Amino acid sequence: MSLCLHENNTQLQLMTSSIKLQMEYEMLEDSNDVNMTIMINDTIPSAPSEMTNLTLGGYCNPWLGELGAWYGGVHGYSSLVVCLFGCVMNLLNLVVLTRREMHNPTNAILTGLAFADLLNDLEYMPFALFMKVLARPGYPPKTNPWALFVLAHSNFSQVCHTISIWLTVTLAVWRYMMVAMPMQNKTLCTMERAKLAIIIAYVCSLLVCIPLNLSFSIKDTSGMSSNVTMNGTDVKYYVYYSDLAQAHDKLLVKANFWTYSVVIKLIPCLVLTVVSFRLINSLMEAKRRKAQLKGGGRGAAKGGEDGGGDRTTRMLLAVLLLFLMTEFPQGILGLLSLLLGDAFFRSCYLPLGDLMDIVALSNSAINFILYTAMSLKFRQVFMATFHLNKLCPQQRLSPESDLTTTRVIHSIALPSNGVHQSPLA
């Protein structure tokens, strides 16, 4: 996830290792110079005067930089609100999805997604608070412990987001298997396999992000390692390329860009696109077969498609569109930054850092609303769990209730339509 932050009184530009060509810790000049700058040199500057002002031009219109600067002024506050809302919503998701009535493999995957989103929201809040809302000249302090926090934040948030992305793909494939293989899904889509898939997604995401995490380390203003002291001087620490990342003409940095753009972003989007459309076709075909078996002929098939099948199609298209709107742009922009160079990165990608952050955070925060709006069973269990049945008596939990839900940003769970096991039931 992009972590680009702007502030009038700082020279901070923090960039997540998986997205950015460069990642810097806060560098403050004296209080008379409040112009935002960013290091674009291959070597670590020994003084702020060696830093180059960020210029927007080249590939993208300068208005993009103005947009990014404008939103940067409110990003800290908006991200705090979204993260707080997301924490509450994901906690509610975890409470409901782990109820005995909701115990099934699909819900187990959704629980894994909610947990990853909750961790990401919880961790992002202190970062946004100190690095954005409370930022001022001299604060946060440019100490070694604070630089360590910035580095840990960058690595942790990327791992959590990668887990969410690949659990989305897992759930899409899972749902396709249940729809396309109605006779085999009871043996293929078991709780044990679901738990194994969740573990694999968590472990593999951690392993994939290891090269990204090795690309950066803590440096001081002299360019030395953080364990070197300077005789009585006030050493300032920030995050920059590690020695390993700068070796062999920054081979690791280039490899990380391919890893981020292709493995973490583009491949999941392509897989999810293919599986989703195949899933739509399978559902529509199953609906037509069911109508024909009932002897309704063409008219019955058409009526069924206008009902549940049509709603399912629209729901899936919304799932696909919103997911691609979130993930595809980041992957494509990252890939173009690698192919076109630093000029494209600075003029096109960098101004959108905060905007892409808030979109990703919002995606993980609205799932509870989507569940309650699209899933009868989820609503019933939620009302029963928090003893709200008196407010909506019609939502009483019944064992025969069908359950339909969707996770619009990070997952897909589809209604059974009488063909396969109902999700989230």
N, C-alpha and C positions, 0 to 999 in steps of 0.2 A: 504494500500500500504506500502511496506517495505520502511523504511527510514534509513537504516543502512549506516552510513558514516564513512569513514576512512581517516586519515590524518597523515602524518609522524610526525608532531610536536604536536599532540594532543593525549589525551586519550579519545576522544569522541566516544561513540557508542550509537547513538540514534536509538531506535527501536520502531516502531509503536506499540501501545498497542494491536491491534488486531492480530499482527503477532508474536511478540516477547515474550519470557518468562521474559525478563528483558529489561528495557529501561533507559538509562542513559543520563544525560546531560554532557557537556564537562568538563573533569577534567584534567587540565594541571599540569604536574610536572615542575620542573625547566628546563631551556633550555638545560642542559647537558643530560637529559634523554628524548629521543624522541621516545622510544618504545611504540607502540600502546598497550594499555591494556583495559580490560573490566571487570567490576565488575560482579562476578558470585556468590558472597556470598548472603545469605538471608538477612543479615543486612547491613545497610548503613555504608561504611567505614569512619572512622574518619580522615584518612590521605591517600594520594595516595599510601603509602607503603603497605597498606592493600589490595591493588588491585592485582588481579591475572592476570598474562599475559595470553593472549588468545592463546591457543594451539589448533592446528588442528590435529585431529587424530581420532581414534575410528572407527566410521561407514564409513567415507568417506576418500578418498585418500588426502594426504596433498597438492597435486597439485591444488585441488579445492580452498584452501586458498590462494595459490599463484596467481591463476587466479583472485580471488576476490580482492586481494591487488593490482594487476596490474591495473585492471579496476577502482578501487577506486581512483587511481591517476588522471584519466581523467573524472570521472563521473560528477563532478561539471560543467565542460565545456560542455560536451555532453548534459547533462540535460538542461542547459540553452538554448542551440541551439534548442533542440527539443521542449522545452516549448514555446520559442518565435515563432517558426514555427507553433506549435499547436494553439497558440493564434490567429495568423493571419488566419489560415485555419478555425478554428471554428467560428471566426467572419464572414468570408465569408459564411460559412454554414448558420449562423443565418440570414444574410442579404438575401440570396437567398431563404431559406426555408420559410421565413415569407412574401415573396411577395404574392400578391393577386392571381397570377396564380398558386401558389403552395399550396393553402389553401385546405387541406384535413386532415383527422384524422391521417393517417400514417406520414405525414410530421410534424404534431404537436408533435408526439412522438420523431421523429428525432430531432426536435428543442429542446425538453427537454434534450435529450442526449448531443447535442452540447453545451448547456448552462452549464451542469454539467462538461463537459470536459474543457470548457473555464475557469470556476472557479478554477478547480484543477490546470490547467497550470499556471494561474495568481498567485495563492498562492504559488506554488512550486518554482517559480523563485527566490524570495528573500531568501527563505530558502537555496537553493543550492548556491546562490551567497555568503552569509555570512558564512554559515557553511562548505562550501567546497572550493570555489575558493579563498576567502579572508582569510580563517582560518590560524592562526598562533599562537604561544604562547602568551597568554594574550588577544586574539581576536578570536571570539566574547567575549565580557565581560561576566563573570559568575555572572550576576546580576539577581535580581528577575524579572524585566520586560522582560529580554531576555529569561529566563527560561519559563516565561508565554507564550511568542511567540512560543517557541519550542513545548510546550504542546498544544497550540491552533492549530498549524500547523499539528501536529499528528492527532488530532481529526477531524479537518476540511477536510483534505485530505482523511481520511477513509470514511467519510460520502459521499463525492462527488463520490468516486469510487464505493461505494455500490449503490448509485443512478444509476450510469451508468450500473452496472451489472444487476440490476433488471428491468431497462427500456429495456435492451436488451431482457430479457425473455419476458417482456410485448409485445414488438414488434414482437417477434417470434410467440407467441401465437396469436397475432392479425392477422398476415399474414396467419397463418394456418386457422383461422376462416374464413377469406375472401376466401381462396382457397377451403377449404373443405365444406363450407356452402354457395355456390353461391346464393342461393335463400333467405337466411336469413341475409346475411352480410350487407345489406342496413339498416336493423333495429338494428342489433347487433353492428356494427362497425360505430357508429356515432361520430360526433365531440364532443358531450357532454360526451360520454363514454370515448373517448380518453383523454380529459382534466381531467376527474375524475381519470383515470388510472395514469396519470402523477402526479397528486397531491398525490395519494396513494403511489406511488413509492418514492416520496420525503419525505413524512411524515413518512412512515414506515421505510425507511432507517435511518432517524434521530433517531427514537425510538429504532431500533435494535442496534445502535451504542452507546446508552446511557450507558449500562453497561461497554462497552469498555472505554468510556471516564471517568467513575468513578474510573477506576482501577489505575490511576496515579495522582499524585499531585506534587507540588513543595516542595523540601526539601533543607536544607542547609547541609554543610559539617559535621555538628555535628549530623545529623540525626533528628534534630528537625524540626518542621513546619516552614514555611517561615516567620511567623509573630513573631518569637522569635529572639531577638537580642543578640549578643554576645559582651561583654564589649570591645568596641573599636577595635575588631579584624575584619579582612577582611573576611567577610562571603561569601562563594561561593555557588551558588544555582544551582540545577540541577533537573531533572525530575526523579522520582522514584515511586515505588509502593505506593499507598495511604494506609492509615490505614485500610480502608474498604477492600481493596484488600488483605491485609496480614492477615485479620481475618479468623478464622476457617480453618486453614491450607491452606490458599490461595485458598479458594473455588471459589471466583469470578474470579481469574486468570485462573483457569482450565475451568470454565464455558465459559469464553471469548474465550479460544482456540477452544472449540467446536463450539461456535457461529461463529467465523471467518472461521474455516476450513470447517464446514458443511453448516451452514445457508448462509453465505456470498459467499462462493466459490463453494463447491462441489454440493449442491442442484441446484443452477442455471445452472451449467454445465450439470448436468444430465437431468434437464428439457429441456434445450436448445437442447441437443443431441436428445432426444426422439421426441420433437416437430419438429426439423429440418428434421429428417428422415421421419416422417409422412408427413411433408410438401412436401418433394421431391416425395414421393409416390403419394400424391394427385395431384401434378402438372403433373406427368407423366401419371397417369390414366386419368386426364382431357384432356391431349393432345391426348391420344389414342381415347377417346370417340369423341372428336371433329373431328379427322381424319375419324373415321368410319361414323359419321353423314354426312360428306361431300361425302361419297361414295368412298373414296380413297382406302379402304381395307387395307391389310397388308402393301402394298408398301407405301401408303401415310402416314400411321402411322410411318413407319420407317423413311421416309424422314423428317417428322415433328420432330421426336425425334433427328435426327441428326442436326436439326437446332436450333430453340429456346429452345426446351426442353433439348437438350444436353448441351447447353451453360448454361442454368439455373442450371442443375445438377452440372456442374463443379463449377459454382459460389457459390452454396450452400455448396459444399464440402470445398471450400476454406474458406468460412465464418466460418464453423464449426471448421476446423482445426486450423485456426489462433486464434479463440476465446479460444479453449481448450488449445492451446499452451501457452496462456497468463495466464489463470485463474486456470486451473487444477493443474499445478505444485505447485503453491503457496498454494492451499488448501491441496494437498496431503502432501507436506513438513510440513505444519503446523500441520496436523493431526499426522504425524509420530513423530514430535517433542513432541507432547503431549503423545503419546503412548510409545515412546522409551526414552524419558527423555532429560535432558539438554545436554548430550554428543552428541546426534544426532543433536540437535539444533545448538550447537557451531561448530561442525565439518562439517555439511552439509548445514544447512539453512543459517547461518550467512554469509558465504562467498558469497552467491548468492544475498544478499539484494539489492545492487546497480544494479546488472544486471536485477533483476526482476522489479526494479523501471523504468529503461530506456525502457524496453520492454512495460510496461503498458503505459508510457508516449508517446512512439512512436505510439502505437495503437490508441490513441486518437487524434493523430496529422495528420494522413494520410487520414482521411475520405473524405476530400474535393477532393483529387486526385482520390479516388475511385468513388466518385459521378460523377465527370466530365468524368471519363473514361467509366463508365457503364450506365450512364443515359443521354439519348438524351434530355429529357425535362429539366433536371438540367443544362446541357450545354447551352441550348437555353435561359433559364431564366437568367443564369449568364452572357451570352454575351449581352443580351438585357439590363440588369441592369447596367452594366458598359460600355455600348455603344461600344462594341467590335465587332459588327456585320460586320463592314467593313473588319476586319481581316479574318473572316470566313463567307462569305455570305451564305454558305449552312446551317448555323446553325440558320437561321431565325426562330423565334418562330411561330409555327402553332398550332391552337387549336386541330387539330386532332392527334398531335404527341403522340405516346405512350411513357410512361416514365418507365424506369427500372433503379433501383439503388440498391446499397447494402452498408451496413455499416459493414465492414469486422470484426472489432474488437468488437464493442459493440452493433450491431444490425443486423437485417435482413429485407430487403424489397425486394419483388420479383415481376417480371413482370406478368402482368395479363394474357397474352397469349389468350386474348379474353374471359376468363372465369369469371373474377371478376374485381372489380374496380381496376384501375391501381394505383400503389403506386406513391407518390410524384407527382401526376398530378394535 
